[in-house]
Amino acid sequence: MIAQASRSDSLPEAPLVLGIESSCDEMAAAVLRSGRTIVSSAIHGQAGVHAPYGGVVPELASRDHVRAVSHVVEAALHEAGLAPADLDGLAVTAGPGLVGSLLVGLSFAKAFAYANGLPFVGVHHLMGHLVAAEVAGGEDLAPPYVGLVVSGGHTALYRVGEEALPLQLGETRDDAAGEAFDKVAKLLGLAYPGGPAISKLAQQGDPRAVDLPRPMSKRAGLDFSYSGLKTAVSVEITRRGGLESLDESERADLAASFEAAVAESLVARAVRAMRQESAKRIAVVGGVAANGRLRSEMHRAGAREGFEAIFPPMELCTDNAVMIAAAGTRLLERGVRDDLSLEAFSRVPIGEAPWRASESAAPGSLG
């Protein structure tokens, strides 16, 4: 549950807030000043843990988080040169994500906040991704804008207003784009995580070599779908005699053609959203936002359509605690507090999470 601040001590003018992120296979902690200045950031990844399985194994992820969480928080505080007593608040991911992973971060955050007398708040994971673009963009990115969240677990478009809740414009109906990258990488015999592996192989291939579908291209609206594209790659591999029959150039062509299909579908939906919302800026966030083809295609579309595409730096695309500390600072400055009854998934859906000064979404132009 959300509890309004009961203490008279409000946050100082330039608060130091610790963020903790553990929604999937990264355990991260970061300290931000004023919700924008990065004081420290520490991330413990698990690629080596999950690589033998070709994807994240939830039980292994949560067990590794238990081993890592205290060390990661200590590393963030050490890098910042701070003690717990120097902090002004704490923010932690409350959902969505893997329940076991979320519980580790959330339980640690509750104990840390209680032991050190810190106000704390749970943050919606996607809210964090959107705010990460504001941190990276500085004064160049302030609401209103359109947000495209594209990662291993999420693919969705949002309208982010000046004083409104984020309004979801569209989302994936099945697989997320990043999930499709991981599944296609496995089909092509590539290592986990799939996104970087496919992008590396795609550099050697022809993105027009294989005629793959552009998902939802003939459908109205702003939703996405990637399960059919993954199936199309699987059918093509089978048609060619299976993975063992493919030479390196064929695998590269398939990787490049798949990457192009995903990027083009994301850009096409983004352009449609920009036109619909009369928007001038789009923030592209999440792990897939690190993809080079997506970045170049989105910038090219922006130059053609008259909008600016803003991407966080690579280190803020994948899951990180900077984004959680930034989003949490915004909530804490509004006087929002959570108590020890906060549960995982209590920030789902995003439209129910406090965001800015007003909780009523107001229609209007994003120009």
BELTADA-V973591 format. One record per residue. RES is the residue in one letter. PSI is psi in radians with two decimals (* if undefined). NEAR is the number of other ideal C-beta (glycine too) atoms within 8 Angstrom. Layout:
<<RES & PSI & NEAR> <RES & PSI & NEAR>>
//
This chain:
<<M & 2.73 & 7> <I & 2.30 & 7> <A & 2.32 & 8> <Q & 2.67 & 7> <A & 2.27 & 9> <S & -0.21 & 5> <R & 2.62 & 5> <S & -0.37 & 3> <D & 1.90 & 3> <S & 2.96 & 6> <L & 2.53 & 9> <P & 3.06 & 6> <E & -0.62 & 4> <A & 1.31 & 6> <P & 2.55 & 14> <L & 2.03 & 14> <V & 2.28 & 16> <L & 2.28 & 17> <G & 2.49 & 20> <I & 2.22 & 17> <E & 2.22 & 18> <S & 0.60 & 17> <S & -0.39 & 13> <C & -1.93 & 12> <D & 0.22 & 11> <E & 2.32 & 13> <M & 2.12 & 15> <A & 2.64 & 17> <A & 2.53 & 16> <A & 2.69 & 17> <V & 2.26 & 18> <L & 2.54 & 17> <R & 2.28 & 10> <S & 0.31 & 9> <G & 0.07 & 12> <R & -0.61 & 9> <T & 2.08 & 6> <I & 2.03 & 9> <V & -0.67 & 11> <S & 2.77 & 12> <S & 2.23 & 14> <A & 2.35 & 13> <I & 2.29 & 10> <H & 1.97 & 11> <G & 2.94 & 6> <Q & 0.40 & 13> <A & -0.72 & 9> <G & -0.52 & 5> <V & -0.71 & 10> <H & -0.21 & 15> <A & -0.71 & 9> <P & -0.30 & 4> <Y & -0.11 & 7> <G & 0.27 & 9> <G & 3.00 & 8> <V & 2.24 & 11> <V & 1.92 & 9> <P & -0.77 & 10> <E & -0.73 & 7> <L & -0.62 & 11> <A & -0.83 & 17> <S & -0.65 & 13> <R & -0.71 & 8> <D & -0.61 & 13> <H & -0.70 & 14> <V & -0.72 & 8> <R & -0.53 & 7> <A & -0.42 & 10> <V & -0.84 & 14> <S & -0.65 & 7> <H & -0.66 & 9> <V & -0.75 & 14> <V & -0.75 & 14> <E & -0.69 & 8> <A & -0.72 & 10> <A & -0.73 & 16> <L & -0.69 & 14> <H & -0.77 & 8> <E & -0.65 & 10> <A & -0.24 & 10> <G & 0.62 & 4> <L & 2.71 & 11> <A & 2.81 & 5> <P & -0.58 & 10> <A & -0.31 & 5> <D & -0.24 & 6> <L & 2.70 & 13> <D & -0.20 & 10> <G & 2.99 & 16> <L & 2.42 & 16> <A & 2.50 & 18> <V & 2.53 & 17> <T & 2.23 & 16> <A & -0.07 & 15> <G & 2.90 & 14> <P & 3.03 & 11> <G & -2.88 & 13> <L & 2.22 & 11> <V & -0.71 & 9> <G & -0.75 & 11> <S & -0.77 & 16> <L & -0.73 & 16> <L & -0.60 & 10> <V & -0.90 & 14> <G & -0.73 & 17> <L & -0.73 & 16> <S & -0.75 & 8> <F & -0.76 & 12> <A & -0.75 & 12> <K & -0.82 & 11> <A & -0.75 & 8> <F & -0.78 & 13> <A & -0.74 & 12> <Y & -0.78 & 8> <A & -0.49 & 7> <N & 0.14 & 9> <G & 0.62 & 5> <L & 2.43 & 12> <P & 2.44 & 12> <F & 2.80 & 14> <V & 2.51 & 14> <G & 2.49 & 14> <V & 2.41 & 17> <H & 2.27 & 14> <H & -0.75 & 15> <L & -0.55 & 12> <M & -0.70 & 14> <G & -0.79 & 15> <H & -0.75 & 15> <L & -0.74 & 16> <V & -0.47 & 12> <A & -0.61 & 15> <A & -0.60 & 16> <E & -0.67 & 12> <V & -0.81 & 16> <A & -0.63 & 12> <G & -0.26 & 11> <G & -2.36 & 7> <E & -0.21 & 5> <D & -0.32 & 6> <L & 1.88 & 12> <A & 2.57 & 5> <P & 2.58 & 7> <P & 2.65 & 10> <Y & 2.96 & 14> <V & 2.40 & 17> <G & 2.26 & 15> <L & 1.93 & 15> <V & 2.06 & 14> <V & 1.94 & 16> <S & -2.94 & 15> <G & -0.50 & 14> <G & -0.17 & 9> <H & 2.45 & 15> <T & 1.94 & 14> <A & 2.69 & 13> <L & 2.43 & 15> <Y & 2.63 & 15> <R & 2.05 & 13> <V & 1.95 & 12> <G & 2.95 & 15> <E & -0.78 & 6> <E & 0.74 & 7> <A & 2.83 & 14> <L & 2.58 & 12> <P & 2.32 & 14> <L & 2.08 & 10> <Q & 2.23 & 11> <L & -0.51 & 12> <G & 2.78 & 11> <E & 2.96 & 10> <T & 2.50 & 13> <R & -0.19 & 6> <D & -1.91 & 6> <D & 2.53 & 11> <A & 2.82 & 13> <A & -0.77 & 15> <G & -0.61 & 16> <E & -0.71 & 11> <A & -0.68 & 14> <F & -0.79 & 15> <D & -0.73 & 15> <K & -0.71 & 11> <V & -0.63 & 14> <A & -0.73 & 16> <K & -0.70 & 12> <L & -0.57 & 11> <L & 0.08 & 15> <G & 0.48 & 6> <L & 2.83 & 10> <A & 2.78 & 6> <Y & 2.49 & 13> <P & 2.57 & 11> <G & -0.58 & 14> <G & -1.01 & 15> <P & -0.63 & 7> <A & -0.77 & 12> <I & -0.74 & 16> <S & -0.70 & 13> <K & -0.80 & 7> <L & -0.64 & 14> <A & -0.46 & 14> <Q & -0.36 & 8> <Q & -0.04 & 8> <G & 3.08 & 15> <D & 2.00 & 8> <P & -0.16 & 10> <R & 0.14 & 5> <A & -0.60 & 9> <V & 2.22 & 8> <D & 1.56 & 3> <L & 2.64 & 12> <P & 2.68 & 8> <R & 1.83 & 9> <P & 2.37 & 11> <M & 0.26 & 10> <S & -0.45 & 8> <K & 0.16 & 3> <R & 2.47 & 6> <A & 2.91 & 2> <G & -2.98 & 5> <L & 0.35 & 9> <D & 2.87 & 10> <F & 2.89 & 15> <S & 2.30 & 12> <Y & -0.03 & 16> <S & -0.64 & 9> <G & -0.63 & 9> <L & -0.72 & 16> <K & -0.75 & 13> <T & -0.66 & 8> <A & -0.68 & 10> <V & -0.76 & 14> <S & -0.76 & 9> <V & -0.70 & 8> <E & -0.69 & 11> <I & -0.76 & 13> <T & -0.73 & 8> <R & -0.51 & 6> <R & 0.14 & 9> <G & 0.17 & 7> <G & 2.92 & 8> <L & -0.66 & 8> <E & -0.39 & 5> <S & -0.15 & 6> <L & 2.35 & 13> <D & 3.08 & 5> <E & -0.65 & 7> <S & -0.62 & 8> <E & -0.72 & 9> <R & -0.71 & 13> <A & -0.70 & 14> <D & -0.72 & 12> <L & -0.75 & 16> <A & -0.79 & 16> <A & -0.69 & 16> <S & -0.68 & 16> <F & -0.83 & 15> <E & -0.74 & 14> <A & -0.69 & 12> <A & -0.74 & 13> <V & -0.84 & 15> <A & -0.78 & 12> <E & -0.65 & 10> <S & -0.69 & 14> <L & -0.76 & 16> <V & -0.72 & 12> <A & -0.74 & 10> <R & -0.67 & 13> <A & -0.76 & 15> <V & -0.72 & 10> <R & -0.70 & 9> <A & -0.71 & 16> <M & -0.72 & 12> <R & -0.77 & 8> <Q & -0.70 & 8> <E & 0.00 & 11> <S & 0.78 & 7> <A & 2.68 & 13> <K & -0.21 & 8> <R & 2.44 & 12> <I & 2.32 & 17> <A & 2.13 & 17> <V & 2.04 & 15> <V & 2.91 & 16> <G & 2.95 & 12> <G & -0.68 & 12> <V & -0.29 & 17> <A & -0.24 & 14> <A & -0.18 & 9> <N & 2.20 & 11> <G & -0.71 & 7> <R & -0.74 & 12> <L & -0.75 & 15> <R & -0.83 & 12> <S & -0.71 & 8> <E & -0.66 & 11> <M & -0.70 & 15> <H & -0.69 & 9> <R & -0.73 & 8> <A & -0.67 & 13> <G & -0.72 & 12> <A & -0.62 & 6> <R & -0.68 & 6> <E & -0.23 & 9> <G & 0.57 & 5> <F & 2.81 & 11> <E & 2.28 & 8> <A & 2.18 & 12> <I & 2.20 & 14> <F & 2.42 & 13> <P & 2.81 & 14> <P & 2.81 & 7> <M & -0.71 & 7> <E & -0.26 & 7> <L & 0.10 & 13> <C & -0.90 & 13> <T & 2.97 & 10> <D & 2.33 & 10> <N & 2.90 & 15> <A & -0.23 & 15> <V & -0.79 & 14> <M & -0.59 & 15> <I & -0.73 & 18> <A & -0.67 & 16> <A & -0.84 & 17> <A & -0.69 & 15> <G & -0.64 & 17> <T & -0.73 & 16> <R & -0.71 & 12> <L & -0.79 & 12> <L & -0.64 & 17> <E & -0.39 & 9> <R & -0.08 & 9> <G & 0.15 & 8> <V & 2.30 & 11> <R & 2.59 & 13> <D & 2.70 & 12> <D & -3.01 & 7> <L & -0.07 & 5> <S & -0.06 & 6> <L & 2.31 & 11> <E & 2.78 & 7> <A & 2.57 & 10> <F & 0.19 & 10> <S & -0.04 & 10> <R & 0.54 & 14> <V & 2.32 & 9> <P & 3.01 & 5> <I & -0.56 & 13> <G & -0.25 & 8> <E & -0.06 & 6> <A & 2.34 & 10> <P & 2.51 & 7> <W & -1.12 & 9> <R & -2.63 & 11> <A & -0.46 & 4> <S & 2.54 & 7> <E & 0.21 & 5> <S & 2.12 & 6> <A & 2.25 & 7> <A & 2.24 & 8> <P & 2.81 & 3> <G & 3.07 & 6> <S & 2.56 & 6> <L & 0.30 & 13> <G & * & 5>>
//
